[in-house]
Amino acid sequence: MTYSISGKTAIVTGAASGIGLAIARHFIERGANVMFADIDEARLEAELGELTRDEGPARYFAGDLCQRLTIANLVSATVDAFDRIDILVNASRHVALSDPLGAEDTGLEDMLRQNVMAGLKLSQTVARRMVAQAEREMAEGGERSGSIGAIVNLSNIAGQRTRPELMAYSVAMAALDQMTRSLAVAYAPHRIRVNAVAFGSVMSMSLQNDLREHADWRAQIVAATPLGRIAPAHELAEAVQFLASDAAGFVTGQILTVDGGRTLIDPVRAPGH
């Protein structure tokens, strides 16, 4: 088995900026065909440029993935462009502060809809496509071996930690982790693997924005990370590639934490240390 994804077709959501863009570009560099999906069409056009020629390995699709029709159109556009779907990376994330005491705060509903439900509906639609194309290949004399597709969800260590001001986002990430496990079991008979990468101490777009406003946070994050640094997005993309590749052919339902060891330590030191 190798980590190769060359020749495979992937949909990557949240691909107009930040980590989603880094993952999509990484997949292109590794020889995959990629549909860059995001709601921000202007940024997709600006970022992709010449990559989106009709004969090239990249296309983009703009739309609100909270809408079922948009999801159906995304899948259709990907199949029209590349004839199949082998990998789905649900990398679209929305982060917002919430008020746990606010009776009118709809943050939790918004976070669940955007970070969990949109990915669930897209996963279901893509999984059905993966099963259909596998059945077609079997009918044409193909062999039944290995997985027929891989879904990788982008999660966050917020689902394992407690920060009240991020309650809505944290609950959504915890729900996403459980959704990953549930779908892994449900899709296993169909030979579709489902995993997630929970990251922390990685340079996301939201972290970049935060550090512009609060430069002192960098030192705090580095101090809270045993490996002593903030990782660039391409290191996270490598982990996603592993889970999407045949090298992870017997890996499903797992939450791979990529955080430099940040979730391993208790920030409260023993007396005298």
MARSEBA-247758 format. One line per 2 residues: number of its first residue (from 1); for each residue x negated, y negated, z of N, C-alpha, C. Coordinates in steps of 0.2 Angstrom, whole numbers, plus 5000, padded with zeros to 4 digits. Example, Ala and Ser with C-alpha at 12.3 -4.5 7.8 and 13.67 -1.06 7.14 Angstrom:
BEGIN
1 = 4934/5028/5039/4938/5022/5039/4934/5016/5039; 4936/5011/5035/4932/5005/5036/4936/5000/5039
# end
This chain:
BEGIN
1 = 4996/5006/5000/5000/5000/5000/4996/4994/5000; 4998/4988/4997/4994/4982/4997/4999/4977/4999
3 = 4996/4971/4999/5000/4965/5001/5003/4961/4995; 5002/4964/4989/5004/4961/4983/5011/4960/4982
5 = 5013/4954/4980/5020/4953/4978/5020/4951/4970; 5015/4952/4967/5014/4950/4960/5020/4954/4956
7 = 5023/4950/4952/5028/4952/4947/5035/4953/4950; 5035/4952/4957/5042/4952/4960/5045/4945/4960
9 = 5052/4945/4961/5055/4939/4961/5058/4937/4967; 5057/4931/4970/5059/4929/4976/5063/4922/4976
11 = 5068/4922/4980/5071/4916/4982/5069/4913/4988; 5067/4907/4988/5064/4904/4995/5068/4897/4996
13 = 5072/4897/5001/5076/4891/5003/5072/4886/5007; 5075/4880/5007/5071/4875/5011/5064/4873/5007
15 = 5064/4874/5001/5058/4874/4997/5056/4868/4994; 5059/4862/4996/5058/4856/4993/5052/4852/4997
17 = 5051/4855/5003/5046/4851/5008/5043/4856/5013; 5038/4854/5017/5036/4857/5023/5034/4865/5022
19 = 5036/4869/5027/5034/4876/5027/5038/4880/5021; 5044/4878/5019/5047/4881/5014/5044/4880/5007
21 = 5041/4874/5006/5038/4873/5000/5031/4876/5000; 5028/4877/5006/5021/4880/5006/5022/4888/5005
23 = 5027/4891/5007/5029/4898/5006/5030/4899/4999; 5034/4895/4996/5036/4896/4989/5030/4895/4984
25 = 5026/4890/4986/5020/4889/4982/5015/4894/4983; 5014/4897/4989/5010/4903/4990/5012/4909/4986
27 = 5018/4910/4986/5021/4916/4982/5019/4915/4975; 5020/4909/4972/5018/4907/4965/5011/4909/4964
29 = 5006/4907/4968/4999/4908/4968/4998/4916/4968; 5002/4919/4972/5001/4927/4972/5004/4931/4967
31 = 5007/4927/4962/5009/4931/4956/5017/4932/4956; 5021/4929/4960/5028/4931/4960/5031/4926/4956
33 = 5037/4927/4954/5042/4923/4951/5046/4920/4957; 5047/4913/4957/5050/4910/4963/5056/4905/4961
35 = 5062/4906/4964/5067/4901/4963/5066/4897/4970; 5064/4890/4969/5064/4885/4974/5071/4883/4975
37 = 5074/4884/4981/5081/4882/4983/5081/4876/4988; 5084/4871/4987/5085/4866/4993/5091/4861/4991
39 = 5093/4858/4996/5098/4853/4994/5096/4846/4991; 5089/4845/4992/5086/4839/4990/5083/4840/4982
41 = 5087/4838/4977/5085/4839/4970/5080/4834/4968; 5080/4828/4971/5075/4823/4969/5068/4826/4971
43 = 5068/4828/4977/5061/4830/4980/5059/4837/4976; 5064/4841/4975/5062/4847/4971/5059/4845/4964
45 = 5062/4841/4961/5059/4838/4954/5052/4835/4955; 5051/4831/4960/5045/4828/4962/5039/4833/4964
47 = 5041/4838/4967/5036/4843/4970/5034/4848/4964; 5039/4850/4960/5038/4855/4956/5035/4853/4949
49 = 5037/4847/4947/5034/4845/4940/5034/4850/4935; 5028/4851/4932/5027/4856/4926/5028/4863/4928
51 = 5029/4865/4934/5030/4872/4936/5037/4875/4934; 5041/4870/4932/5048/4872/4931/5049/4873/4923
53 = 5044/4874/4919/5046/4875/4912/5049/4882/4911; 5053/4882/4906/5058/4888/4905/5054/4895/4905
55 = 5048/4895/4903/5044/4901/4902/5040/4902/4908; 5039/4898/4913/5035/4898/4919/5038/4903/4924
57 = 5034/4904/4930/5036/4908/4935/5040/4904/4940; 5042/4898/4940/5046/4894/4945/5052/4891/4942
59 = 5057/4891/4945/5063/4887/4944/5065/4884/4950; 5070/4879/4950/5072/4876/4956/5080/4876/4955
61 = 5083/4876/4961/5090/4876/4962/5092/4871/4967; 5096/4866/4966/5098/4861/4971/5105/4862/4973
63 = 5107/4862/4979/5114/4863/4982/5114/4864/4989; 5120/4864/4992/5121/4865/4999/5123/4872/5000
65 = 5118/4875/5003/5119/4883/5004/5124/4884/5010; 5127/4879/5013/5132/4881/5017/5139/4882/5014
67 = 5139/4881/5007/5145/4883/5003/5144/4889/4999; 5149/4893/4999/5149/4900/4996/5148/4899/4989
69 = 5151/4895/4985/5150/4894/4978/5143/4892/4976; 5140/4888/4980/5133/4886/4979/5129/4893/4980
71 = 5130/4897/4985/5126/4903/4986/5127/4907/4979; 5133/4908/4977/5134/4912/4971/5131/4910/4965
73 = 5131/4903/4964/5127/4900/4959/5120/4901/4959; 5117/4900/4965/5110/4901/4966/5108/4908/4964
75 = 5111/4913/4966/5110/4920/4964/5110/4921/4957; 5116/4919/4954/5117/4919/4947/5111/4916/4943
77 = 5109/4910/4945/5104/4906/4942/5097/4910/4942; 5096/4913/4948/5090/4917/4949/5090/4923/4944
79 = 5095/4927/4944/5096/4933/4939/5095/4930/4932; 5098/4925/4930/5098/4922/4923/5091/4921/4922
81 = 5087/4918/4926/5080/4916/4925/5075/4922/4925; 5076/4927/4930/5071/4932/4931/5074/4939/4930
83 = 5080/4940/4929/5084/4946/4928/5084/4950/4935; 5081/4948/4940/5082/4952/4946/5080/4948/4952
85 = 5081/4951/4958/5079/4948/4965/5076/4953/4969; 5070/4952/4971/5067/4957/4975/5066/4955/4983
87 = 5065/4948/4983/5064/4945/4990/5068/4939/4991; 5070/4939/4997/5074/4932/4999/5070/4930/5006
89 = 5068/4924/5005/5065/4920/5011/5070/4915/5013; 5073/4916/5019/5077/4911/5022/5073/4906/5026
91 = 5070/4901/5022/5066/4896/5026/5069/4889/5027; 5075/4888/5025/5078/4882/5027/5080/4881/5034
93 = 5077/4876/5037/5078/4875/5044/5081/4868/5045; 5085/4867/5050/5087/4860/5052/5086/4860/5060
95 = 5082/4854/5062/5081/4853/5069/5084/4847/5071; 5087/4847/5077/5090/4841/5079/5090/4841/5087
97 = 5090/4835/5090/5091/4835/5097/5098/4836/5099; 5100/4838/5105/5107/4839/5107/5107/4837/5114
99 = 5113/4835/5116/5115/4834/5123/5119/4839/5126; 5116/4843/5131/5120/4849/5134/5126/4846/5138
101 = 5125/4840/5140/5131/4837/5144/5136/4833/5140; 5135/4832/5133/5139/4829/5129/5145/4833/5127
103 = 5151/4831/5129/5157/4834/5127/5159/4834/5120; 5156/4829/5117/5158/4827/5110/5152/4829/5105
105 = 5147/4832/5108/5141/4834/5104/5142/4840/5100; 5142/4840/5094/5143/4845/5089/5137/4849/5087
107 = 5131/4847/5090/5125/4850/5088/5124/4857/5087; 5127/4861/5092/5127/4868/5092/5131/4871/5086
109 = 5136/4868/5084/5140/4870/5079/5136/4869/5072; 5133/4863/5072/5129/4861/5066/5123/4866/5065
111 = 5120/4867/5071/5114/4871/5070/5115/4878/5068; 5121/4881/5071/5123/4888/5069/5125/4888/5062
113 = 5129/4883/5060/5131/4883/5053/5125/4883/5048; 5120/4878/5049/5115/4877/5044/5109/4882/5045
115 = 5108/4884/5051/5102/4889/5052/5104/4896/5053; 5110/4898/5054/5112/4905/5054/5117/4907/5049
117 = 5122/4904/5049/5128/4906/5044/5126/4905/5037; 5122/4900/5035/5120/4899/5028/5116/4905/5026
119 = 5111/4906/5030/5106/4912/5029/5110/4919/5029; 5115/4920/5033/5118/4926/5033/5122/4927/5027
121 = 5126/4922/5025/5130/4922/5019/5125/4924/5012; 5120/4920/5012/5115/4921/5007/5112/4928/5007
123 = 5110/4930/5013/5108/4937/5013/5113/4942/5011; 5119/4942/5013/5124/4946/5011/5125/4947/5003
125 = 5125/4941/5000/5125/4940/4993/5119/4943/4989; 5113/4942/4992/5107/4944/4989/5107/4952/4990
127 = 5109/4954/4996/5108/4961/4997/5113/4965/4992; 5119/4963/4991/5123/4966/4986/5120/4966/4979
129 = 5117/4961/4977/5113/4961/4971/5107/4966/4971; 5104/4966/4976/5098/4971/4977/5101/4978/4976
131 = 5106/4980/4979/5109/4987/4979/5112/4988/4972; 5115/4983/4968/5117/4984/4962/5112/4985/4957
133 = 5106/4981/4957/5101/4982/4953/5097/4989/4954; 5097/4991/4960/5094/4998/4962/5098/5003/4959
135 = 5105/5003/4959/5109/5008/4956/5108/5008/4949; 5108/5002/4946/5107/5002/4938/5100/5005/4936
137 = 5095/5004/4940/5088/5007/4939/5089/5015/4940; 5092/5017/4945/5093/5024/4946/5097/5027/4940
139 = 5102/5024/4937/5106/5027/4932/5102/5027/4925; 5097/5023/4925/5092/5023/4919/5086/5027/4920
141 = 5086/5031/4925/5081/5036/4926/5076/5034/4931; 5077/5029/4935/5072/5027/4940/5071/5032/4946
143 = 5066/5031/4950/5065/5035/4955/5067/5032/4962; 5070/5036/4967/5072/5033/4973/5066/5034/4978
145 = 5062/5028/4979/5057/5029/4984/5055/5022/4986; 5054/5021/4993/5052/5015/4996/5058/5010/4996
147 = 5057/5004/4998/5063/4999/4999/5064/4996/4992; 5071/4994/4992/5073/4990/4986/5073/4983/4986
149 = 5071/4980/4992/5071/4973/4993/5069/4971/5000; 5067/4965/5001/5065/4963/5008/5068/4956/5009
151 = 5071/4955/5015/5073/4948/5017/5069/4946/5023; 5066/4940/5023/5062/4937/5028/5065/4931/5030
153 = 5067/4930/5037/5070/4924/5040/5065/4920/5043; 5065/4914/5043/5060/4910/5046/5063/4907/5053
155 = 5061/4910/5058/5063/4908/5065/5058/4904/5068; 5059/4903/5075/5055/4898/5079/5054/4901/5086
157 = 5049/4900/5089/5048/4902/5096/5053/4898/5101; 5056/4893/5098/5061/4889/5102/5067/4894/5104
159 = 5068/4900/5100/5073/4905/5102/5071/4909/5108; 5064/4908/5110/5062/4912/5116/5060/4907/5122
161 = 5060/4901/5121/5058/4896/5126/5065/4892/5128; 5064/4888/5133/5069/4884/5136/5068/4877/5136
163 = 5070/4873/5131/5070/4865/5132/5077/4863/5131; 5080/4860/5136/5087/4858/5136/5089/4853/5130
165 = 5084/4849/5128/5085/4844/5123/5086/4847/5116; 5083/4853/5116/5083/4857/5110/5088/4863/5110
167 = 5093/4863/5115/5097/4868/5116/5101/4871/5110; 5103/4867/5106/5107/4869/5100/5102/4873/5095
169 = 5097/4870/5094/5092/4873/5090/5089/4880/5093; 5088/4880/5099/5085/4886/5102/5090/4891/5102
171 = 5097/4890/5103/5102/4895/5103/5103/4897/5096; 5102/4893/5091/5102/4895/5084/5097/4900/5082
173 = 5091/4898/5085/5085/4903/5083/5086/4910/5087; 5088/4910/5093/5090/4916/5096/5095/4920/5092
175 = 5100/4917/5090/5105/4920/5086/5102/4923/5079; 5098/4919/5076/5094/4921/5070/5090/4927/5071
177 = 5087/4928/5077/5083/4934/5078/5087/4940/5079; 5093/4939/5082/5097/4944/5083/5101/4946/5077
179 = 5102/4941/5073/5105/4943/5066/5100/4947/5062; 5094/4945/5062/5089/4949/5059/5089/4956/5061
181 = 5089/4958/5067/5089/4965/5070/5095/4968/5067; 5101/4965/5068/5107/4968/5066/5108/4970/5058
183 = 5105/4965/5054/5105/4966/5047/5100/4971/5045; 5095/4972/5049/5090/4977/5047/5093/4984/5048
185 = 5097/4985/5054/5100/4991/5055/5105/4993/5049; 5109/4987/5048/5115/4988/5043/5112/4990/5036
187 = 5107/4986/5034/5104/4987/5027/5099/4993/5027; 5097/4996/5032/5092/5001/5031/5095/5007/5027
189 = 5101/5009/5027/5103/5015/5023/5103/5013/5016; 5103/5006/5014/5102/5004/5007/5095/5003/5005
191 = 5090/5004/5010/5083/5003/5009/5081/4996/5008; 5085/4991/5011/5083/4984/5011/5080/4982/5018
193 = 5074/4980/5018/5071/4978/5025/5073/4971/5027; 5074/4970/5033/5075/4963/5035/5071/4961/5042
195 = 5067/4956/5041/5062/4954/5047/5062/4947/5047; 5059/4944/5052/5058/4937/5053/5051/4935/5056
197 = 5050/4929/5054/5043/4926/5057/5045/4920/5062; 5044/4921/5068/5045/4916/5073/5039/4912/5074
199 = 5039/4905/5072/5032/4902/5072/5032/4896/5078; 5027/4895/5080/5025/4889/5084/5018/4887/5083
201 = 5017/4881/5085/5010/4878/5084/5008/4878/5076; 5013/4878/5072/5011/4877/5065/5013/4871/5062
203 = 5010/4868/5057/5011/4861/5055/5017/4861/5050; 5023/4860/5053/5029/4860/5049/5030/4852/5048
205 = 5035/4851/5043/5037/4844/5042/5039/4840/5048; 5044/4844/5052/5046/4840/5058/5041/4839/5063
207 = 5036/4843/5063/5030/4842/5068/5026/4836/5065; 5025/4836/5059/5021/4830/5056/5024/4824/5057
209 = 5031/4824/5057/5035/4817/5058/5034/4816/5066; 5035/4821/5070/5034/4819/5077/5027/4817/5079
211 = 5022/4820/5076/5015/4817/5078/5014/4810/5075; 5017/4808/5070/5017/4801/5068/5019/4796/5073
213 = 5024/4798/5076/5027/4794/5081/5024/4795/5088; 5022/4801/5090/5019/4803/5096/5012/4806/5095
215 = 5007/4803/5094/5001/4806/5092/4998/4810/5098; 5000/4808/5104/4997/4812/5110/5000/4819/5110
217 = 5005/4820/5107/5008/4827/5107/5003/4832/5104; 4999/4830/5099/4994/4835/5097/4990/4838/5102
219 = 4987/4834/5106/4983/4837/5112/4987/4841/5116; 4993/4840/5118/4997/4844/5122/4999/4851/5119
221 = 5000/4851/5112/5001/4857/5109/4995/4861/5108; 4990/4858/5107/4983/4862/5106/4981/4865/5113
223 = 4982/4861/5119/4981/4863/5125/4985/4869/5127; 4992/4869/5125/4996/4875/5126/4996/4881/5122
225 = 4991/4881/5117/4990/4886/5112/4983/4889/5114; 4983/4896/5116/4977/4899/5117/4972/4899/5112
227 = 4974/4899/5105/4969/4899/5100/4966/4892/5099; 4969/4887/5102/4966/4880/5102/4967/4876/5096
229 = 4972/4877/5092/4973/4873/5086/4980/4873/5084; 4982/4869/5079/4988/4869/5076/4987/4872/5069
231 = 4990/4877/5067/4989/4881/5061/4992/4877/5055; 4988/4878/5049/4991/4875/5043/4997/4880/5040
233 = 5001/4877/5036/5007/4881/5034/5005/4887/5030; 5000/4887/5027/4998/4893/5023/4997/4899/5027
235 = 4995/4898/5033/4994/4904/5037/5000/4907/5039; 5006/4903/5040/5012/4906/5041/5015/4910/5034
237 = 5013/4907/5029/5015/4910/5022/5012/4917/5021; 5006/4917/5024/5003/4924/5023/5007/4929/5027
239 = 5009/4927/5033/5013/4932/5037/5020/4934/5033; 5023/4929/5030/5029/4930/5026/5027/4935/5021
241 = 5022/4934/5017/5020/4938/5012/5019/4945/5014; 5016/4946/5020/5015/4953/5022/5022/4956/5023
243 = 5027/4953/5026/5033/4956/5028/5037/4957/5021; 5036/4953/5016/5039/4954/5010/5036/4959/5005
245 = 5030/4961/5007/5026/4966/5002/5027/4973/5004; 5025/4977/5000/5026/4985/5001/5021/4987/5007
247 = 5017/4983/5009/5012/4985/5014/5016/4985/5021; 5022/4982/5021/5027/4982/5027/5033/4987/5025
249 = 5031/4992/5021/5037/4996/5019/5040/5000/5024; 5037/5001/5030/5041/5004/5036/5042/4999/5042
251 = 5042/4993/5040/5043/4988/5045/5050/4985/5044; 5054/4985/5049/5061/4982/5048/5064/4980/5055
253 = 5068/4975/5055/5071/4973/5062/5066/4969/5066; 5060/4967/5064/5055/4965/5068/5054/4957/5068
255 = 5053/4954/5074/5052/4947/5074/5044/4946/5075; 5041/4944/5070/5033/4943/5070/5032/4936/5073
257 = 5029/4935/5078/5027/4929/5081/5021/4926/5079; 5021/4920/5076/5015/4917/5073/5014/4910/5077
259 = 5011/4910/5083/5010/4904/5087/5004/4903/5090; 4998/4907/5088/4992/4906/5091/4992/4908/5099
261 = 4997/4912/5101/4997/4914/5108/5001/4910/5112; 5004/4905/5109/5008/4900/5114/5013/4903/5118
263 = 5017/4908/5116/5022/4911/5120/5019/4916/5125; 5013/4917/5126/5010/4922/5130/5008/4919/5137
265 = 5008/4912/5138/5005/4909/5144/5010/4906/5148; 5009/4905/5154/5013/4901/5159/5010/4895/5160
267 = 5013/4889/5158/5009/4883/5158/5008/4880/5166; 5011/4884/5171/5010/4882/5178/5004/4886/5180
269 = 4999/4883/5182/4992/4886/5184/4993/4888/5191; 4989/4893/5193/4988/4895/5200/4985/4890/5204
271 = 4987/4889/5210/4983/4884/5215/4976/4884/5214; 4973/4879/5214/4965/4879/5214/4962/4879/5207
273 = 4966/4880/5202/4964/4881/5195/4965/4875/5190
# end
